[in-house]
Amino acid sequence: MKLAAAELSRALQRAKAPPAGILLYGADAMRVALKRQDAVAVLLGANAESEMRLTRMSGADLRKDPALLLDAVKAQGFFPGTRGALVEDATDTLADTIGGALKDWREGDASILVTAGTLNARSALRKLFETNPQAWAIPLYDDPPGREEVEAMLAASGLKEVPRDAMTDLLALSRALDPGDFRQTVEKIALYKWGDDSPLTPAEIAALAPASVEAEVDDVLAAAAEAESGRIGPLMQRLEGQGVNPVTLCIGATRHFRALHAAASDPGGAAAGLARQRPPVFGPRRDRMARQAERWGRDRLEQALTMLIDTDLQLRSAQRAPQMALMERTLIRLAMLARR
């Protein structure tokens, strides 16, 4: 039977008896590993490995000794509870071996958990699990986790008070990060909120999310966008002392003002435009950039982008002017433009 990834945990909790087998397959090994971890936790419980109720084997080991799987399926455990036999990195060459174990499976035997990489529509492994009414085949695509999966992840981490605005930011973050990085971020947020019953805020998410731009660069770009020309000089000195490349700074400024331009051009408003950015903008920084976009307007932001493109061409040309000074002059000109 074919099953959607988002339905796995719910189906396991709802099932009257453990399934004979579960096949998890997909191109992203991290997604497969995380979903396998979730399946083992729901099906077997948190103490499965310490209670020796989970037997692991690789696809290579099973090819060398095909009897390993059936022995693990039929073995009697010392501790009570559901047992599992996990085959990792399986391929179609193991279809006959796994198929034989599924055919001999009886209620009370260990459930057969199989992970695999990409399997096409003609895959023998896929057909084996999809046509068996007691087994599940679960494809894992590169789509970001849905709201239900994120909520399950939050609940497992102990995060209960998540208001709508914080959930919106978390969903946007799940689309921007790799699955493993997103899970680590959720765990970091849960650790930060340990013993704190107050609702999770967008500001806390922004502070704990992986940083995409260094704080000093963000500060100087904000100074230019908010017409604070007096702050630009000291900030530029700090950046120069840290070895920041002027071309890199120009690229960052262009990206920042393009994001403002897209936000100012969005029919749903600046905040909605920033929420659709890739990567998305979070918390207080999103509110700050929304104010910047509204202050500048689309026409002046187009002028700003023209200035930055011209500066980028000059920085990459053979001109002899000091590059950091050239970049500083452009940022000051942008700050002066913001005052008009």
CORNOR-V257880 format. One record per residue. N is the residue number from 1. RES is the residue in one small letter. D_LAST is the distance of its C-alpha to the last C-alpha in Angstrom with 2 decimals. Layout:
n: (N N)
res: (RES RES)
d_last: (D_LAST D_LAST)
This chain:
n: (1 2 3 4 5 6 7 8 9 10 11 12 13 14 15 16 17 18 19 20 21 22 23 24 25 26 27 28 29 30 31 32 33 34 35 36 37 38 39 40 41 42 43 44 45 46 47 48 49 50 51 52 53 54 55 56 57 58 59 60 61 62 63 64 65 66 67 68 69 70 71 72 73 74 75 76 77 78 79 80 81 82 83 84 85 86 87 88 89 90 91 92 93 94 95 96 97 98 99 100 101 102 103 104 105 106 107 108 109 110 111 112 113 114 115 116 117 118 119 120 121 122 123 124 125 126 127 128 129 130 131 132 133 134 135 136 137 138 139 140 141 142 143 144 145 146 147 148 149 150 151 152 153 154 155 156 157 158 159 160 161 162 163 164 165 166 167 168 169 170 171 172 173 174 175 176 177 178 179 180 181 182 183 184 185 186 187 188 189 190 191 192 193 194 195 196 197 198 199 200 201 202 203 204 205 206 207 208 209 210 211 212 213 214 215 216 217 218 219 220 221 222 223 224 225 226 227 228 229 230 231 232 233 234 235 236 237 238 239 240 241 242 243 244 245 246 247 248 249 250 251 252 253 254 255 256 257 258 259 260 261 262 263 264 265 266 267 268 269 270 271 272 273 274 275 276 277 278 279 280 281 282 283 284 285 286 287 288 289 290 291 292 293 294 295 296 297 298 299 300 301 302 303 304 305 306 307 308 309 310 311 312 313 314 315 316 317 318 319 320 321 322 323 324 325 326 327 328 329 330 331 332 333 334 335 336 337 338 339 340)
res: (m k l a a a e l s r a l q r a k a p p a g i l l y g a d a m r v a l k r q d a v a v l l g a n a e s e m r l t r m s g a d l r k d p a l l l d a v k a q g f f p g t r g a l v e d a t d t l a d t i g g a l k d w r e g d a s i l v t a g t l n a r s a l r k l f e t n p q a w a i p l y d d p p g r e e v e a m l a a s g l k e v p r d a m t d l l a l s r a l d p g d f r q t v e k i a l y k w g d d s p l t p a e i a a l a p a s v e a e v d d v l a a a a e a e s g r i g p l m q r l e g q g v n p v t l c i g a t r h f r a l h a a a s d p g g a a a g l a r q r p p v f g p r r d r m a r q a e r w g r d r l e q a l t m l i d t d l q l r s a q r a p q m a l m e r t l i r l a m l a r r)
d_last: (64.42 60.78 58.28 54.48 53.07 51.35 54.75 56.74 56.52 57.11 60.04 61.63 61.42 62.83 65.65 69.14 70.23 68.43 67.97 70.26 67.39 63.64 62.05 58.43 57.07 53.80 52.05 50.02 52.56 50.29 49.96 53.72 54.43 52.24 53.76 57.22 56.53 55.58 58.66 61.00 59.60 60.10 63.39 65.15 63.41 61.81 65.11 66.39 66.49 67.97 70.61 71.33 70.60 68.34 69.85 67.51 68.41 66.61 67.23 68.93 71.29 72.22 73.01 75.39 77.06 76.66 78.68 75.96 74.06 77.06 78.42 75.16 75.09 78.67 78.72 79.34 76.95 78.07 75.25 74.83 71.81 70.37 70.71 68.70 69.32 66.15 66.14 63.02 61.89 64.45 64.92 66.99 69.92 70.44 70.58 74.40 74.56 71.93 73.42 76.82 75.49 73.80 77.05 79.04 76.51 77.92 76.48 76.38 75.67 72.50 69.50 68.54 64.88 63.83 60.55 59.85 57.20 56.32 59.20 59.37 60.89 64.31 64.34 67.70 66.10 63.79 66.71 68.81 66.46 65.15 68.70 70.06 69.78 69.97 67.18 63.43 61.30 57.61 55.14 51.98 49.09 45.76 44.03 42.19 44.16 43.95 43.31 47.05 47.42 44.45 45.92 49.31 47.84 46.17 49.45 51.43 49.15 49.63 46.13 46.74 43.83 41.02 38.76 37.13 33.65 35.35 37.60 34.68 33.26 36.78 37.37 34.17 35.30 38.74 37.31 35.39 38.25 41.76 44.42 45.77 42.40 41.55 44.94 44.52 41.15 42.84 45.65 43.27 41.56 45.06 46.13 43.10 43.89 47.61 48.95 45.66 46.15 42.61 40.67 38.77 35.00 32.14 31.11 34.64 34.57 31.32 32.88 36.11 34.98 35.15 31.99 30.37 27.84 28.59 26.98 25.67 23.95 22.47 21.21 19.40 17.77 16.70 15.29 13.11 12.11 11.50 9.41 12.83 13.24 16.33 18.24 18.02 20.65 23.39 22.99 23.30 26.42 27.93 27.36 28.88 31.77 32.39 32.68 29.74 29.53 26.26 26.97 27.51 24.22 22.46 24.40 23.45 19.70 20.19 22.25 19.73 16.87 19.58 20.60 17.16 17.15 20.70 19.92 17.10 19.62 22.54 24.08 25.25 21.87 20.03 22.88 25.50 23.85 23.82 27.44 28.41 27.12 29.91 30.26 28.93 26.49 28.18 27.92 25.18 23.41 23.29 21.82 19.17 18.24 18.35 15.72 13.51 14.27 13.62 10.17 9.20 11.46 13.87 12.26 9.42 12.28 14.48 12.40 12.59 16.28 16.91 15.79 18.03 20.88 20.86 21.01 23.80 25.73 25.49 26.70 29.63 30.52 32.92 30.38 31.30 28.00 27.97 26.61 25.23 23.38 21.98 20.80 19.33 17.36 15.92 14.98 13.28 11.31 10.39 9.44 7.17 5.62 5.59 3.80 0.00)
